[in-house]
Amino acid sequence: MELTIGDNISYLLKQKNLTLSQLAVLMEVPSELVGKWVSGKVLPHLYYLIKIADIFDIRLDELIRADMESEVVTTR
């Protein structure tokens, strides 16, 4: 199974014990949009990818990597 950016966002949410709604508030977007990112229905624009990486204190390339769960994620 190929993992997506949405899978990586979901993984990060679980690691930080955040909900979709909490991330949406931090991102200043509707929670429905975050849900679409996580489900893979919509890809976040680059601006939001950078913001997500900043919120979770990871590098952008770590966020867009195919399988974040199998890699050790290092903070910046």
C-alpha positions as CSV (number, residue, x, y, z in Angstrom):
1,M,0.0,0.0,0.0
2,E,1.4,3.4,-1.0
3,L,1.1,6.0,1.7
4,T,0.1,9.5,0.9
5,I,0.6,13.0,2.4
6,G,-2.8,12.5,4.0
7,D,-1.5,9.3,5.8
8,N,1.5,11.3,7.0
9,I,-0.7,14.1,8.3
10,S,-2.9,11.5,10.1
11,Y,0.3,9.9,11.6
12,L,1.5,13.3,12.9
13,L,-1.9,14.1,14.4
14,K,-1.8,10.8,16.3
15,Q,1.8,11.5,17.4
16,K,0.8,14.9,18.8
17,N,-2.7,13.8,20.1
18,L,-4.3,16.5,17.9
19,T,-7.7,16.3,16.2
20,L,-8.5,17.4,12.7
21,S,-10.4,20.3,14.2
22,Q,-7.5,21.4,16.4
23,L,-5.2,21.3,13.3
24,A,-7.7,23.3,11.4
25,V,-7.8,26.0,14.0
26,L,-3.9,26.2,14.0
27,M,-4.0,26.3,10.2
28,E,-6.9,28.8,10.1
29,V,-8.8,26.7,7.6
30,P,-12.1,24.8,7.8
31,S,-11.9,21.4,9.5
32,E,-13.6,19.9,6.4
33,L,-10.6,20.9,4.4
34,V,-8.1,19.2,6.7
35,G,-10.4,16.1,6.5
36,K,-10.1,16.2,2.7
37,W,-6.3,16.4,3.0
38,V,-6.2,13.4,5.4
39,S,-8.5,11.3,3.3
40,G,-6.5,12.1,0.1
41,K,-9.4,13.7,-1.7
42,V,-7.5,17.0,-1.9
43,L,-3.8,17.7,-1.8
44,P,-2.7,20.7,0.4
45,H,-1.2,23.7,-1.5
46,L,2.5,24.3,-0.9
47,Y,1.7,27.2,1.5
48,Y,-0.3,24.8,3.7
49,L,2.3,22.0,3.4
50,I,4.9,24.4,4.8
51,K,2.6,25.5,7.5
52,I,1.9,21.9,8.5
53,A,5.6,21.2,8.6
54,D,6.1,24.2,10.8
55,I,3.3,23.2,13.2
56,F,4.7,19.7,13.6
57,D,8.3,21.0,13.7
58,I,9.5,18.7,10.8
59,R,11.1,19.4,7.5
60,L,8.9,19.7,4.4
61,D,10.6,16.7,2.7
62,E,9.7,14.6,5.7
63,L,6.0,15.5,5.4
64,I,5.8,14.6,1.7
65,R,7.9,11.4,1.9
66,A,6.1,8.3,0.8
67,D,6.2,6.5,4.2
68,M,6.8,8.7,7.3
69,E,5.9,5.9,9.7
70,S,8.9,3.7,8.6
71,E,11.4,6.6,8.9
72,V,12.6,8.2,12.1
73,V,11.3,11.8,11.9
74,T,13.8,14.3,13.3
75,T,12.8,17.8,14.3
76,R,14.5,20.7,12.8
